Amino acid sequence: MNRTDRLMAIVLELQANGPRRAEDLARAFETSRRTIYRDMQALAEAGVPVVAGDGGWALDEGYFLPPMAFTVDEATLLLLGANAVAGSFDAEYRAAAEAASRKIQAVLPDAMRARVDSLRDSLIFVSGLMPSPPAEIEAQRLLRRAILRQQTVRFRYFTRYPGDGRVSLRDADPYSLVCLDGTWYLTAYCHQRKDMRTFKLSRMEALTVTARVFEPVAERTARARHERPGTRDITIRLLFDEDAAPWVMEDRFYYIEQRETVPDGVAVTLRVRHLDEAFQWVMGWGSRVRVIEPDELRLRLRDEARAMLEEL
């Protein structure tokens, strides 16, 4: 990092995180404390109001760095991200993303704007998100508000698996919304279960935001941020023949945990929450795959194949 970039980075660091000691800045920018002192003197001479206090170096209260110049790569990535949001969320966030794109483009010099537009047109970013049904879009909007305002939500929750059509009324404190493989989930503290739970938005009905305000718990916030929806505790082991090996090795199916080349082909291990998540994928490989375990999946595939033959 050259000195000009480091000076800009120091100002951004102080602006974002408040007072920093010289040794902290030296460690962050991989330089010496003496260099940091010289940098602070250079910033002060350039008119940046840096002050030294008990907590370290800081910017004078009220100072804010004017809009910065973007590199071509930075502007392109920001605009690509805004495009992805605009195409994947509801009208409210889509309008915000489009407004952000206009602001980014407005501060770019004409020559750079042309380069950014050219590069953006040559990079095709296809989001994995599918358009949500209107009811689910409204649920996302309500849940975003509830998360920001720390309000308890109430909804009916139901399952859609064969032989199990239970419906229950839930009160929950919402902590985060997660999109996984195009499916939206709510991570929340369930009052009925007295624990953190993950709810699929497509299985929620009659969602309302109550007047009850909850106090976030640090442990629950950490779990909501780091735990993936659901627990994948079912192991599926498959053996693919040699002809399918190249295609299996490049397949990006989410539930694949391990692939290993063996004398007879490729051994693949999946980890799923329930067999339905892998059933259609496994069946699509036809005779090229053999189920090692579990027996339940093998029997389901056999029964499905027999039913298909009966229809011919």
N, C-alpha and C positions, 0 to 999 in steps of 0.2 A: 504494500500500500504506500503510495507516494504521500508527500506531506500535505498537499492540497486535499486529497481524499481523506486523510486522517483528521485534519482540522474540521472538515464538514462532519465526519463521523462523530467526533467528540461533541460537537454542538448538538447533534441529534441524540446522542447518548444522554447528555445532561437535560435536554428538553423532555425526553421520554421518561427518564428514571430519577431525576432530581440530583441532589448532591452526590458526588463521587470523589473518593480519595485519589490522590495522585498515583498511589501504588495500584489501586483497582484499575484505573485507566491504563496504566503502563502494562498491566497483565492482560487486559482486554485487547489492547492494540499491539502487543508483543514488542514493546519498546522499553526504554528506561524512564525512571522518574525524572531525570534531568531533562530528557526530551519533552516529557509532558509539561514541565514547567516552562520550557521555551515555547511550546505550542500555546500555552495559556497567555503568555506575553504577546505572541503574535496575534491571537484572537482579540485581545484587549486593544492592541494598536490598530486593528482593523475595524474597531467600533463595536465589537460584540461584548456586551456587559457581563463578563465573567467575574465572579467574586469568590474569595476564599473565606470559608467559615469553619466552625467546629466540625461540621459533617463532611467537609471537603469542598471541592470546587462546585459551583452552581451558577446558573444563569440568574440574572437579576429578575425579580418578580415582574411578570407582565411581558417579558420579552418572548417573542415567538419568531422562529425562523420563517422568512417569507417562502412562498411556494418554490420548491426546488426543481432543478432541471432533471429530467429523466434521461437515461440512456435509451437507445432503441430497444434493447432487450427488455429493460424494465417496463417501458411503456407497452410493449407488445404483450408481455405476460399479464399486466394489469388489465388490459383491454380484453384479452382472451378470457381471463377470469370473470370479468363483468359480463361477457357474452354468455358464458356458461350459466351464471346466475340468472340472467335475463330469460334464458330458455328453459329453466328448470324449476322456477318458483312461481308464486302467484303474482297477480297484477301489481300489488304493492311493492314487492321486492324487485319485480321486473322494471318498474318505473324508476326505482332508486338506482338500479344497475345501469340503466340507460342514461340517467342523469350523471352518474359518476363517469361513464365513458365520455360524455360530452365535455365534462370539465377537464379530464385528462387530455383529450385532443385539443382543447382550447389553449392550453399552456405550452403546447409543443410548437417549436419553430416550424415554419412552412416546409423547409427541406426535410426535417426529421419526420414530420407528419406523413409526408409522402413515402418515406422509407418504412415507417411503422405500418402504414396501410398496406404496402406491398408485402411485407413480411407476414402480417396478420392474414392476408388473403391466401398465402401459400401454406399456412399451418391450419390444418383442419382438426378441431377438437370436438369430438363427439361425446357428449355426456352420457353416462349410463342411466340417467334418470328418464323415466317415462312420464308423460303428462299425467298428473293425478286427477281422479274424479273430483267434481265440484265439492262434494261433501268432505273429502280428504283435504282439499285446499283450504276450506274454511276451518277445518280442525287444526291445520298447521298455523293459521293466522291466530286462532284463539289461544293455542298453546304457546306461541311466541310471546303473546301479551302476558299470559299467566306466569311464564318463566321470568320475564322482566319485572313483573309486579309482585312476584312471590305469592301467588294466590293458588289455593287448592282448587282442583278441578274435579268434576263428577261426570261419570259416563257409564254406559252399559258396555260390558265387554263379553264377547262370545268366541267360541272356538268353532272351527270349520272342518275338523277331522272326522273321518267316517266313524259313526257310532257315538259321537260325542258332540252334542249340540247345546252344551250348558251356557247359560247367560247369567252374568252376575253384575250387580251394581257396585261400582268402585268409587271411592274418594281417594285422591292421590295428590301429593305435592310434587309438581313437575320440576325436574332439574335439567334435562337436556333433550334435544331432538337429534336423532341420528338417522342418516340415510345409508343403508347398506344394501348393495346390489339392486338399487332402484326402489327399495322398500323402506318406508319411513317408520321409525320406532320412537316411542316416548320412554325415557328412563325416569322413573318417579318413585317416591316413597309411598307405598300402598298402605292406607290406614287399615284395611281389612286383614292384610297379611303381616303387618307390622315389620316390613322389610322393604328393601329396594326391589323393584320389579321392572321388567321391560314389557311394554305393550305395543302391539302392532296397530298402527293407526287405522288400517283397513278393517280391523275387528272392533273398532270403537263406534258406538252410536249414542245419540242424544248427549253430546258433549256440552257441558256448561262450565263457566267459570264462577266459582262461588265467591262470597264476600270474605271468606276466611283467609287471613294472611298468615303465612308460616315463616318461621325463622330458619334459614338454611343451616344445615349441619355440615361442618367441614368434611367429615368422613363420607357422608352421602354425596357431597359434591365431587370428591375425588373418585368415588366409585362410578358416578355418572359419566365422568370425563374419560375414564380409562377402561371400563368394561365394555366389551362388545355385546350387542343384543343377544340374549339367550346363551345357554350353555351347551356346547357341542360335545356331548358325552357318549355318542353312539359311534362306534368304529366300524367302518366298512372296508374289507380287503378284497381287492380284485386282481385278476391276472389277465392281461391283454396279450393276444398272440403277436408274433413278430411282425406281421404285415401292418398291424395297427400302431406299432411302437413309435414311428416318427410323429404321428398325429397326436398320440397321447402325450408325448414329451413336450409338445408345444401348446397343448390345450391349457387354458387359463381358468378352468372351472374353479370357482371360489373355494369349494370344500376339499380340494386336494391338499393333503398334508405332507405326503411323501411319495416319491417315485423312485423306483430302483430297477435297473436293467438286470434281468435274470436269464438263465439259459433258455427258458421257454418263451420269453417276451419281456413284458414290463409289469412289475408288481406295483400296484397303486393302493395307497391308504387314504381313505376319506374320513373326515370327522364331521358329523352332522348332528342337528338337534332332534330330527325325526327322519324316518326313511323317505318321506315324500320329497324331501329336498334333493335327493339324489336319484330317485326312482326313474324319472324320465330321461335323465342324462345317461344312466347306465343302460337303460333299454335301447337308447338310440345307437349304441355300439353293436347291437345285434349279436351274431355268433362270434364276434371277435373278442368278447369278454366272458370270463367265467367268474362267478361270485364265490369267493373262498369263505367269507362270512359277512353277515350273519345268515343263518338258515332262513329267517323270516323274509329277507329280501329275495333270496333265491326262489322261495316258494311263490312269492308275489309275482315275480317275473315269469315263472312257469305258468301260473294261472292266467296272467294277462296274455301270454302267447297263445295259450289254448283258446281263450275267448276270441282272440283275433282270427284264429283259424276257423272257428265255428261260424264267423260272419262271412267268410269267403264263399 
